[in-house]
Amino acid sequence: TITYREHMPMIYVTVAGETFGIKTVKQEAMLHRMEKNYGPFMTADTVPAEKVLFIADIDRTVTVPAGEPLKTFDYALTEDAARLRIYPDRCLLSITHKASSKTFSIACPLRSDSPDDTPAYPADLTMQGIAPPGHILDHLLIFALSVAAVGKGILLIHASTIRYRGKAVMFLGESGTGKSTHSRMWLENIEGSTLLNDDAPAVRISADGTTAYGTPWSGKTPCYRAEHYPLAALVRIRRAPYNQITRLNTLQAFGAVLPSCLPTLQQDDRMLDILCDALSHMLSAVPVYTLDCLPNADAARVSSKALFGDARQ
């Protein structure tokens, strides 16, 4: 639990080894509303400026760049309308909350073409005088972190993730295909398995390997664990009238994993290139499978045996 301190300059949140700041004059209220899911990732200690990836300054107003954007991408966020506008030097994500008709935005500077240009940068949030609903704040911060950290080999992946024998396994798939159900089958039938995150875990890809991290963003399942484990495998779930797991080759693996990476990150060619490079490094070492399955205990046993050689469950 993080206790509010008078004149506390910043809320610091650390995800996948990177720290970002949240700044507002209404710091106590912001701490209170964020504590449930961000609490395990917060620190009350001051972090040196050079170690802060970005700052979300909630009290600053987002300035819309002059001129037309290079690209506009519209999509739905539950019942709310989201619009991403990409400019030469920045991208602007705006979400209009259907219930209140208020629009909340974040502006993220884009990297230059220099591979060594990885500075921290300010991300400006405008809240119309109030903090946004929790799901909108989460989405804006997920986007800001993704843009800022992709060059460091950090990706947020839409997946349900379990921990077993000191390693992590990510279950991928379109919404409704059974990612969370398959994780639940593991928890109920594979002794020693636990849930790490049920919606948006992070991975950090480095020369030492790929590590899976819990995050403050776990969808409808309250699982906010500031833990990390080596990533053992990624498994794409597909509904079928039988249970069968198949390992994919590198090209098939790329096609299986890319759709589970943040779609907004793929709208800018520069970010997409960096994303694909990071995925290529990860998939050269981490196996990827498809699991055609029923939502039953046998499906968990089939995948457990394939990944860990465990036939005793």
C-alpha positions as CSV (number, residue, x, y, z in Angstrom):
1,T,0.0,0.0,0.0
2,I,1.3,3.4,-1.0
3,T,0.6,6.1,1.5
4,Y,0.0,9.7,0.3
5,R,2.6,12.2,1.4
6,E,2.0,15.9,1.4
7,H,3.7,17.5,-1.6
8,M,4.4,14.1,-3.1
9,P,5.8,15.1,-6.5
10,M,5.0,12.1,-8.5
11,I,3.3,8.7,-8.6
12,Y,5.8,6.2,-9.9
13,V,4.8,3.0,-11.5
14,T,7.2,0.3,-12.6
15,V,6.2,-2.3,-15.3
16,A,8.6,-4.8,-16.9
17,G,11.5,-3.0,-15.3
18,E,10.7,0.4,-16.6
19,T,9.3,3.3,-14.5
20,F,6.9,6.0,-15.6
21,G,5.5,8.9,-13.6
22,I,2.0,10.2,-13.1
23,K,1.8,13.9,-12.1
24,T,-1.2,15.9,-11.0
25,V,-2.1,18.4,-8.3
26,K,-4.8,15.9,-7.2
27,Q,-2.3,13.4,-6.3
28,E,-4.1,12.0,-3.2
29,A,-7.3,11.4,-5.2
30,M,-5.3,9.8,-8.0
31,L,-3.5,7.5,-5.6
32,H,-6.8,6.4,-4.1
33,R,-8.4,5.5,-7.4
34,M,-5.3,3.7,-8.8
35,E,-4.3,1.8,-5.7
36,K,-6.3,-1.4,-6.5
37,N,-4.5,-2.4,-9.6
38,Y,-1.5,-0.1,-9.7
39,G,-0.6,-0.5,-6.0
40,P,1.7,-3.5,-6.3
41,F,3.7,-1.6,-9.0
42,M,4.0,1.7,-7.2
43,T,6.8,3.1,-5.2
44,A,6.8,6.1,-2.8
45,D,10.5,6.7,-3.4
46,T,11.7,9.5,-5.7
47,V,13.1,8.1,-9.0
48,P,16.0,9.9,-10.7
49,A,14.7,11.8,-13.8
50,E,17.1,9.8,-16.1
51,K,15.4,6.6,-15.0
52,V,11.8,7.7,-15.7
53,L,10.6,6.4,-19.1
54,F,7.9,9.1,-19.4
55,I,5.7,11.3,-17.3
56,A,1.9,11.4,-17.8
57,D,1.2,15.0,-16.7
58,I,-2.6,14.9,-16.1
59,D,-2.9,18.7,-15.6
60,R,-1.4,19.7,-18.9
61,T,-3.5,20.2,-22.0
62,V,-2.9,18.2,-25.1
63,T,-2.1,20.4,-28.1
64,V,-3.3,19.1,-31.4
65,P,-0.6,19.6,-34.1
66,A,-1.4,21.8,-37.0
67,G,-2.0,20.2,-40.3
68,E,-3.5,16.8,-41.3
69,P,-2.2,13.7,-39.7
70,L,-0.3,11.1,-41.8
71,K,-2.8,8.5,-40.7
72,T,-6.0,8.2,-38.7
73,F,-7.1,4.9,-37.1
74,D,-10.5,4.6,-35.5
75,Y,-11.6,1.7,-33.3
76,A,-14.0,0.9,-30.5
77,L,-13.0,0.6,-26.8
78,T,-16.0,-1.3,-25.4
79,E,-18.8,1.3,-25.9
80,D,-16.4,4.3,-26.3
81,A,-14.9,5.7,-29.5
82,A,-11.1,5.8,-29.9
83,R,-9.1,7.6,-32.5
84,L,-5.4,7.5,-33.1
85,R,-3.8,10.2,-35.2
86,I,-0.2,9.8,-36.3
87,Y,1.9,12.9,-37.2
88,P,5.6,13.0,-38.3
89,D,6.8,13.6,-34.7
90,R,4.1,12.3,-32.5
91,C,0.9,10.3,-32.2
92,L,-2.3,11.5,-30.5
93,L,-4.7,9.0,-29.0
94,S,-8.2,10.3,-28.0
95,I,-11.0,8.4,-26.4
96,T,-14.5,9.8,-26.1
97,H,-16.4,8.4,-23.2
98,K,-19.9,7.5,-24.3
99,A,-21.6,8.0,-20.9
100,S,-20.2,11.5,-20.3
101,S,-19.4,12.6,-23.9
102,K,-16.0,13.8,-22.6
103,T,-12.8,13.2,-24.5
104,F,-9.6,12.2,-22.9
105,S,-6.3,12.2,-24.8
106,I,-2.6,11.4,-24.6
107,A,0.1,12.7,-26.9
108,C,3.2,10.6,-27.4
109,P,6.3,11.8,-29.2
110,L,7.7,9.4,-31.7
111,R,11.3,8.3,-31.9
112,S,13.6,9.7,-34.6
113,D,15.2,7.4,-37.1
114,S,18.3,7.2,-35.0
115,P,18.6,3.8,-33.2
116,D,20.3,5.5,-30.3
117,D,17.6,8.0,-29.7
118,T,15.7,6.5,-26.8
119,P,15.0,9.5,-24.5
120,A,12.3,9.7,-21.8
121,Y,9.6,12.1,-23.0
122,P,6.6,13.8,-21.5
123,A,3.2,12.3,-22.3
124,D,0.4,14.9,-21.8
125,L,-3.0,13.8,-20.5
126,T,-6.0,16.1,-20.5
127,M,-8.8,15.1,-18.2
128,Q,-11.3,17.9,-18.7
129,G,-10.8,18.8,-15.0
130,I,-11.5,15.2,-13.9
131,A,-9.7,11.9,-14.1
132,P,-11.1,9.6,-16.7
133,P,-12.9,6.3,-16.0
134,G,-10.5,3.6,-15.0
135,H,-10.6,1.6,-18.3
136,I,-9.8,4.7,-20.3
137,L,-6.9,5.7,-18.0
138,D,-5.6,2.1,-18.3
139,H,-5.8,2.2,-22.1
140,L,-4.1,5.5,-22.4
141,L,-1.2,4.4,-20.1
142,I,-0.9,1.0,-21.9
143,F,-0.5,2.9,-25.2
144,A,2.0,5.4,-23.7
145,L,4.1,2.6,-22.3
146,S,4.0,0.6,-25.5
147,V,5.2,3.5,-27.6
148,A,7.9,4.5,-25.1
149,A,9.2,1.0,-24.4
150,V,9.0,-0.9,-27.7
151,G,12.5,0.3,-28.6
152,K,13.7,-1.3,-25.4
153,G,12.4,-4.7,-26.3
154,I,9.3,-4.4,-24.2
155,L,5.9,-5.5,-25.6
156,L,2.4,-5.7,-24.1
157,I,0.7,-8.8,-25.4
158,H,-3.1,-9.6,-25.3
159,A,-2.9,-12.9,-23.5
160,S,-3.8,-14.9,-20.4
161,T,-0.6,-16.0,-18.6
162,I,0.1,-18.7,-16.0
163,R,3.2,-19.5,-14.0
164,Y,4.3,-23.1,-13.6
165,R,7.6,-24.6,-12.4
166,G,9.1,-21.1,-12.2
167,K,8.3,-20.3,-15.8
168,A,5.5,-18.4,-17.6
169,V,3.2,-19.6,-20.5
170,M,1.1,-17.2,-22.5
171,F,-2.2,-18.2,-24.0
172,L,-3.1,-16.1,-27.1
173,G,-6.2,-15.9,-29.2
174,E,-9.0,-13.7,-30.4
175,S,-11.5,-12.5,-27.7
176,G,-13.9,-15.3,-26.9
177,T,-11.7,-18.1,-28.1
178,G,-11.0,-19.4,-24.5
179,K,-7.7,-17.9,-23.3
180,S,-9.0,-17.3,-19.8
181,T,-10.9,-20.6,-19.8
182,H,-7.8,-22.5,-20.7
183,S,-5.9,-20.8,-17.9
184,R,-8.6,-21.7,-15.5
185,M,-8.4,-25.3,-16.6
186,W,-4.7,-25.2,-15.7
187,L,-5.4,-23.7,-12.3
188,E,-8.0,-26.4,-11.6
189,N,-6.2,-29.4,-13.0
190,I,-2.4,-28.7,-13.1
191,E,-1.1,-28.7,-9.6
192,G,1.3,-25.9,-8.8
193,S,0.1,-23.5,-11.6
194,T,-0.9,-20.0,-10.7
195,L,-2.3,-17.0,-12.7
196,L,0.2,-14.2,-13.5
197,N,-2.1,-12.0,-15.6
198,D,-5.3,-12.5,-17.5
199,D,-5.3,-9.8,-20.2
200,A,-2.2,-7.7,-20.8
201,P,1.1,-9.1,-19.6
202,A,4.4,-7.7,-20.7
203,V,7.4,-9.3,-22.1
204,R,11.0,-8.0,-22.0
205,I,13.2,-9.3,-24.8
206,S,17.0,-9.1,-24.3
207,A,20.2,-11.0,-25.1
208,D,19.6,-13.0,-21.9
209,G,16.2,-14.3,-23.0
210,T,12.5,-13.3,-22.8
211,T,10.9,-12.6,-19.5
212,A,7.1,-12.4,-18.8
213,Y,5.9,-9.7,-16.4
214,G,2.6,-9.2,-14.5
215,T,1.1,-5.7,-15.1
216,P,-1.6,-3.5,-13.6
217,W,-3.8,-4.4,-16.5
218,S,-5.6,-7.8,-16.2
219,G,-9.0,-7.3,-17.8
220,K,-12.0,-8.5,-15.8
221,T,-9.9,-10.7,-13.6
222,P,-8.3,-8.9,-10.6
223,C,-4.8,-10.3,-10.9
224,Y,-2.2,-7.6,-10.3
225,R,1.1,-9.4,-9.5
226,A,4.4,-7.5,-9.7
227,E,6.3,-10.7,-10.6
228,H,8.3,-12.0,-13.5
229,Y,9.4,-15.3,-14.9
230,P,11.2,-16.7,-17.9
231,L,8.8,-17.2,-20.8
232,A,8.6,-20.9,-21.6
233,A,6.2,-20.7,-24.6
234,L,3.3,-19.0,-26.3
235,V,0.2,-21.0,-27.2
236,R,-2.5,-19.7,-29.6
237,I,-5.9,-21.1,-28.6
238,R,-8.4,-22.3,-31.2
239,R,-11.8,-23.9,-30.6
240,A,-12.1,-27.4,-31.9
241,P,-14.1,-30.6,-31.1
242,Y,-10.8,-32.3,-30.0
243,N,-7.6,-31.5,-28.1
244,Q,-4.4,-31.3,-30.1
245,I,-1.3,-29.1,-29.8
246,T,1.1,-28.4,-32.6
247,R,4.4,-26.6,-32.6
248,L,4.8,-23.9,-35.3
249,N,7.7,-23.0,-37.4
250,T,9.2,-19.5,-37.1
251,L,7.1,-18.0,-39.9
252,Q,3.9,-19.5,-38.6
253,A,4.8,-18.4,-35.1
254,F,5.2,-14.8,-36.3
255,G,1.7,-14.9,-37.8
256,A,0.3,-16.3,-34.6
257,V,1.8,-13.8,-32.2
258,L,1.7,-10.5,-34.1
259,P,-2.1,-10.2,-33.9
260,S,-1.9,-10.3,-30.1
261,C,0.4,-7.3,-30.0
262,L,-1.2,-3.8,-29.5
263,P,-2.9,-2.9,-32.8
264,T,-2.3,0.9,-32.3
265,L,1.4,0.2,-32.2
266,Q,1.2,-1.3,-35.6
267,Q,-0.3,1.7,-37.3
268,D,3.0,3.6,-37.6
269,D,5.6,2.1,-39.9
270,R,8.5,3.1,-37.6
271,M,6.9,1.5,-34.6
272,L,5.9,-1.6,-36.6
273,D,9.5,-2.1,-37.7
274,I,10.8,-2.0,-34.2
275,L,7.9,-4.3,-33.0
276,C,8.7,-6.9,-35.7
277,D,12.4,-6.8,-34.9
278,A,11.7,-7.5,-31.2
279,L,9.3,-10.3,-32.1
280,S,11.9,-11.9,-34.4
281,H,14.4,-11.9,-31.6
282,M,11.8,-13.5,-29.2
283,L,10.6,-16.1,-31.6
284,S,14.1,-17.3,-32.4
285,A,14.3,-18.6,-28.8
286,V,10.7,-19.1,-27.5
287,P,8.6,-21.9,-29.0
288,V,5.1,-21.1,-30.2
289,Y,2.2,-23.6,-30.5
290,T,-1.4,-23.7,-31.6
291,L,-3.8,-25.6,-29.4
292,D,-7.0,-26.8,-31.0
293,C,-9.1,-27.6,-28.0
294,L,-12.2,-28.1,-26.0
295,P,-12.8,-26.1,-22.8
296,N,-12.0,-29.1,-20.6
297,A,-9.4,-30.5,-18.2
298,D,-7.9,-32.8,-20.8
299,A,-6.9,-29.7,-22.9
300,A,-4.8,-28.4,-20.0
301,R,-3.2,-31.8,-19.6
302,V,-2.4,-32.0,-23.3
303,S,-0.7,-28.6,-23.3
304,S,1.1,-29.2,-20.0
305,K,2.5,-32.5,-21.3
306,A,3.7,-30.8,-24.6
307,L,5.3,-27.9,-22.8
308,F,6.7,-29.5,-19.7
309,G,6.7,-33.2,-20.4
310,D,4.2,-33.6,-17.6
311,A,1.9,-36.6,-18.0
312,R,1.2,-37.1,-14.3
313,Q,-1.6,-34.6,-13.9
